[in-house]
Amino acid sequence: MTTMPSRIDYFDDPSAPSANSLVPSANAVVTDREGRILMIRRSDNGNWAVPGGAMDLGESIVQTAVRETLEETGIHCRVTGLVGIYTDPRHLIHYTSNDEVRQEFSIVFTAEYVGGEPTPSDESREVVWVPRDDVQGLKMDDSMRHRIDAYLQGEGLPQLG
């Protein structure tokens, strides 16, 4: 029997459910001194991603990126820049546990490692430092791949879309 993931990402898919929420969120592309990228294997769909999540009331979006990274990975980081702002209404995220369908609203930052040890959480099955050249071989949602590609291309200008 195949279990359905509790998170399903859709992009430009006519069969996707209609959005019923919009939640600001942040992700962090955290690198260590060797240039490796901090990656998590998500608990909700088994795909690889950079850490991130929804903004809480009373915090800034930068604080969101730092908090979510620590919660999901055990790693303390410092935000250093911007990869991009992603608000494409064709990207929808369906959380099957409560039938919430979010329109994408994600700000992706660059960050540097400050301390801590990679530690899985309820949201991350695995937490690992991945060499830049190996990131492309990981299974991830297309939207996350787009964000990682924008970071790896390193054009120095934030992506908007």
N, C-alpha and C positions, 0 to 999 in steps of 0.2 A: 504494500500500500504506500503511495506517495503522499507525503504531507505537503500541504500548501504553505508557502512562506507567509509570514505575517506582514511582510512588506513587499509590494510589487511596484516596480518603477515602469512607467509608460512614457514613451516619447512619440509624439505625432501619430498616435494610434487611435483610429476611429472607433475601436471597440473599448477604449478606456472609459471608465465611469467619469461622470462630471465632477469637477472640483466642488468641495463644500467647505474648504478652509484655506487660509493663507497664514503661514506662521514663519516669521523671520528666523533664520538659522545661520549658523557659522560652521565652517570646517577649517582645519589647520593642516597645512603641509609642513610637518615638523621634520627638520633634518638634524642629524648629529654632526660631530666634528669630521667624520669621514664622508659626509655628504649622503649618507643613507637616509631613506625616507621611512618615517614611522607609519606602519600600515596595520589595520585591524581586519580580521575576518569577522564580519557581522554575524551576530547570533540570529537575527530575524530573517536572513535570506541566504547566508553562507557565502556571500560575495565579499571581496576585498574592497576596502575603502580607506580614506584618511579619516581620522576622528572628527566628530562634529555632532551638532544637534540643535535643538530649539532654544531660542533666547527666552530667558525668564524675566518677569517683571523686576525692575530695580537694578538691572545690570546693563552694561554697554555690550555691543556686538563683539568687541574685542575680548571683554571678560567672558562672554559666552564661549568663544573659541578656546580660551585657556581652561575654563572650567570643564567643558566637554572633553577636552584632551585628557585632563587629569582623571576624570571620572571613568572614561572608557579604556585608558591605557596605563594609568599609574605614573605617567610622565608629566613633569612640570615643564612648561615652555614659555617663551617670550615671543610675542608677535613682532615681526620685523617688516612686513610688507603685505601687499595685496596681489593675489593671483587673478581674481575676477569677481564680478557680481553677476549672478545667474538668476534670471527672473522670467525665463521663457514659459509662457502659459501653455505651451504644448507638452511640457514636462510635468507629469502628475505622479504623485506617490500615494498609493493606496495602502492604508493600514487596515488589514482585514479583521483585526481583533475588535475594532470599534467602528469599522466602515468609514473612517475619515479618509477623504481624498484631498490631499494638499496640492495646491498649485506651487510650483517651485519658487522659492525665495531664499537663496543661499549666497552668502558672502564668503569667499574662500581666501584665507590669509596664508602667508608664509610665516614660519615661526622657527625658532632655534631651540634646541634641547638645553634645559637648564639643570635638570636632575631627575632622579627617580629610576625605577626599574620597570621594564615592560611587564604589565600585570593584566591578565584578562578580567573582564567584568561581566555583568549580566548582558551587556550589549555587545561584547566582543569575545568570541570564542578563542581567538589567538591575537597576540600583539607581537609584532616583529619589526626589526629594522631591516629594510630591503635595499640592496644596492640599486642605484638609479637604473642601471642597465637591465635589472631583473623585473622591474615594476610592470613593464608591458606584458609579461607572461602571466600575470595574475588575472583570475576571472573576476570581473567587476561589471556593474551596470554601465551602460553606455554614457549616462550623464556623468558618472564618476570618472570614466575614462577620458571624457572631454576635459574635465578639470585637471586631471593629472597631466594630460598632453599639453595643456596650456602652461602648466608649471614647467614641464620638462623642456618645452621650446624656449623658455626663458627670454622672451622678447623684451622684458622689462616694462611692458605696458599692460595694465590690467585688461582682462577680457570682459566684454560686456555682452550679455545675451540672455 
